[in-house]
Structure formats: C-alpha cells, structure tokens
Amino acid sequence: MNQLFIKLEWKQMLRSRWMQLVGVLFILVFAAIALIQQLALPVDGFTRQTASFLNLLLFLLPLFILTIGSMSVASDVESGWYSLLKTYPLSLGSYIFGKYISIVLSFFLILILSFAVVLIMSGIAGSVQLPLVFVTLSILLVLIFAAIAVLCGVIAKNRLHALSLSLVVWAAALLLISYLLMAIGTFVSGKLTLTLTIIMMHLNPAEWIRFGYFLFSGQTTALGPAFFDFTEFYNSVFGYLIYMVVCVAWILGPLLFAQWILSRKGKAE
C-alpha cells in the first residue's frame, strides 16, 4: 500500500502543469548560469559568478519546493482526497512519508535534468564545471525544504493558505532574517551580532546550506576573520558530524511535527 501510494503521488506531481513549468524554468536558468560561468574569466576561489550561482539556487529551489510541495499536501484536504485515504490501511506516518518522497523524487528529477544539461554543455565546450559539493548540497537542499513544505501543507487550511504560508517561510529564510540581523547590528556590539548570526545560521536552513558550501568547498575565508573560531570548529571531524546532525534534524523535525499536527486534527474531528 505504501509503495502504491508513493507511485500514485509521484505521478500526480509529474502531471502537474505547475511542476512541468517549474522544471523547464529551472533547467533554463541553471543552463544560463552555467553558460555565464563558462564565458566569465576563470578565477580560482569564490568568484562573483560562483556567488551568483549559489544565491540563485538558494532563491529558486526553496521557492519552488515550498510552494508546489505545500499546495500538493493542502489540496488533499481541500479536495477530500485525504478523507478518502483515511478509509484505507494507510497510517499517518506512511501518508507523510509518501508525500515527502513524492516531492523529493520530483525535484530530484529536475536536478538530474539540470545537471545533465550542464554535463552536455561541458562535453561541447569542455570548460563548464559541476562541483561535487554543489551537487551534494543541492540534494540536501531538496531533502530539507521538502520536509518544511510538507509541514506548511499540513498547517494550511487550503491551497491558497499553503501558498501564502510557504511564501512567508521562504521570505523569512532568504530575506527577512538577514535584513533583521543587519538592522540589529547597527545598534548592538559586534560580538553580540556575531553570536546572533551564528545562532540564526543554525536555525535558518538556507543559511545553513550556504555555510555548508563554504565549509566543504574550503572557502571559509570568504566569511571573514570574525568567523575564524567558528569555521575552525566545523572544519574538524566532530564539526562535520555536528553539521550532518543539524541537517538530519531539519529533515526529521518538520516531518514529525507534521505527523503530530495531523494526529491532533484527527482527534479533533
């Protein structure tokens, strides 16, 4: 039953016009950025082109995952599909896991197609690069934000509510928190600002992925000397382990919370 549900949900995701348009858009943007990198002058280290590549990925991919994923979950309740599923031998955990896997597989497919375009360009031009750390963190980004999308969809009352909620979460993770820290930094000490920045880096999955790119690509110097002790800790074996623990927490936390909310809603009914 669980495998059948996952296959059904994945087919519905792939048939969605929104999903197809997002896939085409992301592939085109991904290819365009790779082409810009190819035409740019090669410079070792963290270049402006690399920063643009990373920022666009962090802006576009979470936005697509949160909106499409949350609306997919919220539409089950709005259309009555979830009420029908409750009559089948499908547990809450299996339902949450099935929705999560369908979202993950759908965006994995988009990533695979995008990476394939870059590799084809590399075969033609011979100078387009696809760093392994970038591919790994892209996959990790999908795993984390797909879990958050499921949680947003469970909280939402309908698809419109899911859309607005996911946009709020996306704006907070990618824009508002950074601006808030900059505003706080204008009237508090630099040490306190640094502490708040490190704390929010752990509490913000987008910034956590961004830090992971600097960490695993060996570009931690781009963060500045103020983060020297912090980056030195995470450059150790224990630091790598802590990084993965935080990532797993960002995946399992929203999923378990979503299951708890659904169980509470079921008891209320």
C-alpha positions as CSV (number, residue, x, y, z in Angstrom):
1,M,0.0,0.0,0.0
2,N,2.8,2.4,0.9
3,Q,4.7,1.9,-2.4
4,L,1.5,2.2,-4.4
5,F,0.7,5.5,-2.6
6,I,4.1,6.9,-3.3
7,K,3.9,5.9,-7.0
8,L,0.5,7.5,-7.3
9,E,1.6,10.7,-5.6
10,W,4.7,10.9,-7.7
11,K,2.7,10.5,-10.9
12,Q,0.3,13.3,-9.8
13,M,3.2,15.6,-9.1
14,L,4.8,14.9,-12.5
15,R,1.5,15.5,-14.3
16,S,1.0,18.9,-12.7
17,R,1.4,21.8,-15.1
18,W,3.0,23.9,-12.4
19,M,5.6,21.2,-11.8
20,Q,6.4,21.0,-15.5
21,L,6.7,24.7,-16.0
22,V,8.9,25.0,-12.9
23,G,11.1,22.2,-14.2
24,V,11.6,23.9,-17.6
25,L,12.2,27.3,-15.9
26,F,14.8,25.9,-13.5
27,I,16.6,23.9,-16.2
28,L,16.8,27.1,-18.4
29,V,18.1,29.2,-15.5
30,F,20.6,26.6,-14.5
31,A,21.9,26.3,-18.0
32,A,22.1,30.1,-18.4
33,I,24.1,30.5,-15.2
34,A,26.4,27.7,-16.3
35,L,26.9,29.4,-19.6
36,I,27.7,32.7,-17.9
37,Q,30.3,30.9,-15.7
38,Q,31.9,29.5,-18.8
39,L,32.1,32.9,-20.6
40,A,33.5,34.6,-17.4
41,L,37.2,34.8,-16.9
42,P,38.3,31.8,-14.8
43,V,39.4,32.9,-11.3
44,D,40.4,30.5,-8.5
45,G,38.4,30.6,-5.3
46,F,35.0,32.0,-4.5
47,T,34.2,34.3,-7.5
48,R,31.3,36.6,-8.2
49,Q,30.0,34.0,-10.7
50,T,30.1,31.3,-8.1
51,A,28.3,33.5,-5.6
52,S,25.6,34.3,-8.2
53,F,25.2,30.6,-9.0
54,L,24.8,29.7,-5.3
55,N,22.4,32.6,-4.5
56,L,20.1,31.8,-7.4
57,L,20.0,28.2,-6.4
58,L,19.1,29.1,-2.8
59,F,16.5,31.6,-4.0
60,L,14.8,29.5,-6.7
61,L,14.8,25.9,-5.5
62,P,13.4,26.5,-2.0
63,L,10.7,28.8,-3.5
64,F,9.6,26.1,-6.0
65,I,9.7,23.3,-3.4
66,L,7.8,25.2,-0.7
67,T,5.0,26.4,-2.9
68,I,4.4,23.3,-5.0
69,G,5.0,20.9,-2.2
70,S,2.8,22.6,0.4
71,M,0.0,23.1,-2.1
72,S,0.2,19.4,-3.0
73,V,-0.4,18.5,0.6
74,A,-3.1,21.1,1.3
75,S,-5.0,20.1,-1.8
76,D,-5.5,16.6,-0.4
77,V,-7.5,18.1,2.5
78,E,-9.3,20.7,0.3
79,S,-10.4,18.2,-2.3
80,G,-11.4,15.4,0.2
81,W,-8.6,13.1,-1.1
82,Y,-7.1,12.9,2.4
83,S,-10.5,11.9,3.9
84,L,-10.7,9.1,1.4
85,L,-7.2,7.9,2.2
86,K,-8.1,7.6,5.8
87,T,-10.5,4.8,4.9
88,Y,-7.6,2.8,3.6
89,P,-5.0,0.9,5.7
90,L,-2.6,3.9,5.5
91,S,-1.1,5.3,8.6
92,L,-0.3,8.9,9.3
93,G,3.4,8.2,9.1
94,S,3.0,6.5,5.8
95,Y,1.0,9.4,4.4
96,I,3.5,12.0,5.5
97,F,6.4,9.8,4.2
98,G,4.7,9.2,0.9
99,K,4.0,12.9,0.3
100,Y,7.6,13.7,1.3
101,I,9.1,11.1,-1.0
102,S,6.9,12.2,-4.0
103,I,8.1,15.8,-3.6
104,V,11.7,14.8,-3.2
105,L,11.7,12.5,-6.2
106,S,10.0,15.2,-8.4
107,F,12.7,17.8,-7.6
108,F,15.4,15.2,-7.8
109,L,14.3,14.6,-11.4
110,I,14.5,18.4,-12.1
111,L,18.0,18.4,-10.6
112,I,19.1,15.4,-12.7
113,L,17.9,17.1,-15.9
114,S,19.6,20.3,-14.9
115,F,22.8,18.6,-14.2
116,A,22.5,16.6,-17.4
117,V,22.3,19.9,-19.3
118,V,25.4,21.2,-17.6
119,L,27.3,18.0,-18.4
120,I,26.2,18.2,-22.0
121,M,27.5,21.8,-22.2
122,S,30.7,20.5,-20.6
123,G,31.0,17.9,-23.3
124,I,30.6,20.5,-26.0
125,A,32.5,23.4,-24.6
126,G,34.9,21.5,-22.3
127,S,35.1,24.2,-19.6
128,V,31.8,24.0,-17.7
129,Q,32.3,22.6,-14.2
130,L,29.8,21.0,-11.9
131,P,31.5,20.7,-8.4
132,L,30.6,17.6,-6.4
133,V,30.0,19.7,-3.3
134,F,27.5,21.8,-5.2
135,V,25.6,18.7,-6.4
136,T,25.6,17.2,-2.8
137,L,24.3,20.4,-1.2
138,S,21.6,20.8,-3.9
139,I,20.3,17.3,-3.0
140,L,20.5,18.2,0.7
141,L,18.6,21.4,0.0
142,V,15.8,19.4,-1.6
143,L,15.6,17.0,1.3
144,I,15.3,19.8,3.9
145,F,12.9,22.1,2.2
146,A,10.7,19.2,1.1
147,A,10.2,18.4,4.7
148,I,9.3,22.0,5.5
149,A,6.9,22.1,2.5
150,V,5.1,19.1,4.0
151,L,4.8,20.9,7.3
152,C,3.4,24.0,5.7
153,G,0.9,22.0,3.7
154,V,-0.3,20.2,6.9
155,I,-0.7,23.5,8.7
156,A,-2.6,25.2,5.9
157,K,-6.3,25.0,5.5
158,N,-6.4,25.2,1.7
159,R,-4.1,25.7,-1.3
160,L,-4.2,29.5,-1.1
161,H,-3.3,29.4,2.6
162,A,-0.5,26.9,1.8
163,L,0.8,29.3,-1.0
164,S,0.8,32.3,1.3
165,L,2.4,30.4,4.2
166,S,5.2,28.9,2.0
167,L,5.9,32.4,0.6
168,V,6.2,33.8,4.2
169,V,8.6,30.9,5.2
170,W,10.6,31.5,2.0
171,A,10.8,35.2,2.5
172,A,11.8,34.8,6.2
173,A,14.5,32.3,5.4
174,L,16.0,34.0,2.4
175,L,15.4,37.7,3.1
176,L,13.8,38.9,6.3
177,I,16.2,37.2,8.8
178,S,19.3,38.5,7.1
179,Y,17.8,42.1,7.0
180,L,16.8,41.8,10.6
181,L,20.4,40.8,11.6
182,M,21.8,43.7,9.7
183,A,19.4,46.1,11.4
184,I,20.3,44.6,14.9
185,G,24.0,45.0,14.0
186,T,23.6,48.8,13.7
187,F,22.9,49.3,17.5
188,V,24.5,46.3,19.3
189,S,28.1,45.3,19.8
190,G,29.9,43.3,17.1
191,K,30.4,40.3,19.4
192,L,26.7,40.1,20.1
193,T,25.9,40.4,16.4
194,L,28.4,37.6,15.6
195,T,26.7,35.4,18.2
196,L,23.3,36.1,16.9
197,T,24.5,35.4,13.3
198,I,25.9,32.0,14.3
199,I,22.7,31.1,16.2
200,M,20.5,32.1,13.2
201,M,22.7,30.2,10.9
202,H,21.8,27.0,12.7
203,L,18.1,28.0,12.8
204,N,17.8,29.0,9.1
205,P,18.1,26.1,6.7
206,A,19.0,28.3,3.7
207,E,21.9,29.9,5.5
208,W,22.9,26.5,6.9
209,I,23.2,25.2,3.3
210,R,25.1,28.3,2.3
211,F,27.6,27.8,5.2
212,G,27.9,24.2,4.1
213,Y,29.1,25.3,0.7
214,F,31.8,27.5,2.2
215,L,32.7,24.7,4.6
216,F,33.0,21.7,2.2
217,S,34.5,23.7,-0.7
218,G,37.3,25.1,1.5
219,Q,36.2,28.7,1.1
220,T,35.5,29.6,4.7
221,T,37.9,32.5,4.4
222,A,35.1,34.3,2.4
223,L,33.2,34.6,5.7
224,G,35.8,36.9,7.2
225,P,38.2,36.7,10.1
226,A,35.4,37.1,12.7
227,F,34.2,33.6,11.9
228,F,37.6,32.0,12.3
229,D,37.0,30.1,15.5
230,F,33.5,29.0,14.3
231,T,34.8,27.7,11.0
232,E,37.8,26.0,12.6
233,F,35.4,24.0,14.8
234,Y,33.4,22.9,11.9
235,N,36.5,22.0,9.8
236,S,37.1,19.1,12.3
237,V,35.7,15.6,12.1
238,F,33.4,16.4,15.0
239,G,32.3,19.6,13.3
240,Y,31.3,17.6,10.2
241,L,29.3,15.2,12.3
242,I,27.5,18.1,14.0
243,Y,26.7,19.6,10.6
244,M,25.1,16.4,9.5
245,V,23.2,16.1,12.8
246,V,21.7,19.5,12.2
247,C,20.8,18.6,8.7
248,V,19.0,15.4,9.8
249,A,17.2,17.5,12.5
250,W,15.9,19.9,9.8
251,I,14.6,16.9,7.9
252,L,13.0,14.8,10.6
253,G,11.8,17.7,12.8
254,P,9.3,19.1,10.3
255,L,8.1,15.7,9.3
256,L,7.5,14.5,12.9
257,F,5.8,17.8,13.7
258,A,3.6,17.5,10.6
259,Q,2.6,14.0,11.7
260,W,1.8,15.3,15.2
261,I,-0.4,18.0,13.8
262,L,-2.3,15.6,11.6
263,S,-2.9,13.3,14.6
264,R,-4.2,16.2,16.6
265,K,-6.6,17.2,13.8
266,G,-7.8,13.6,13.6
267,K,-8.6,13.6,17.3
268,A,-10.4,16.9,17.0
269,E,-12.6,15.5,14.2
